[in-house]
């Protein structure tokens, strides 16, 4: 499928009540956020990462408006491949 604009994707986004996370260094601690989800016995989470170079502030605000919680994996910006691997590993270990 061809790429689509983030705004168009967000307009069609529906997590069906699933928590939605955006891995971003400006977010809350991943350990804190995922521990809270574990206590709620959440077994499905929708996760996304930004592209190489990160998302713009406007894109982050848009995702937040659509229910995404910012989740900090590290104090620095990771490369997309690293963020996917670290995020998946953290999710697997905590949930």
N, C-alpha and C positions, 0 to 999 in steps of 0.2 A: 504494500500500500504506500502511496506517496505521503510525505510528511504533511502534517496539518498544523495550523497555528495553535499555540497553547490555549488561547481563549476559546477557540472552537472546541478543542478537546474538553476543556473544563465545562463548557455548556452541556456536553453530553455525558459528563462523569456522574456515576451513581455507584457508590460503594455499598449500597444496600445495608446500611447500618454498621458496616465494618469500619474499624478505626483506620484512618489514612495518615501515613507518615511521609514527610519529606526530609531526607537526610541533608542537613545544612548546619554549618558550624555556628550559626546564630541561634539555634534552637535550644530547647531544654536538654538536659543530660539524658542520653539514651538509656542509661541504666535506670534512672528515676522513672522515666516515662514508660519503659517496657516492664519494669517491676509492677507499676500500677496496673498495666494491662493484664499482667499475669494474675494478679489478685482478683481481677474481674473475670478470670477464666476465659479470656479471649483466645480463640484458637485460629482466627483468620485476621490478617492485617494486610492492608493495601499499602505498599511502599513505593516510593519513587525517588530517583536521584536526578540531579541536574546534569547538564552536559559538561564536557571539558570547558574550563573557564568559568563555570558557575552560571547560575540564573541571575537575571537582573532583579533589582529590588521590586519592580513592578510585577514581575512574574511570581516572585515569592509572595507578595501581598495577594495576588490573584488566587494562588493555591491555598493560602490561608483562609480566604473568603469562602472557598469551596470545601472547607472542613479539614484541610491538611494540618497536622501538628508538626512543627519544626522539631527535629530530633538531631541533637549533636552527637556524632560518633567520636570525633576528636576535636581538639581545639583549633585545628587547621583544616583547610580545604583539601580534601582528598581527590585524587584523579577518579574519574567515573568508574573505572574498573575496580579500583581499590575500595571505593565507597560501596559498590554492590557486594563485593566479597566480605568486607567487614560487617556491613549491615545484615547480610544473610547469616553470617556466622553468629552474630549477636542474637538475632531473632531465634535461631535454632537452639542456642544454648539457654536462653531465658524462657522460651515458650515451649 
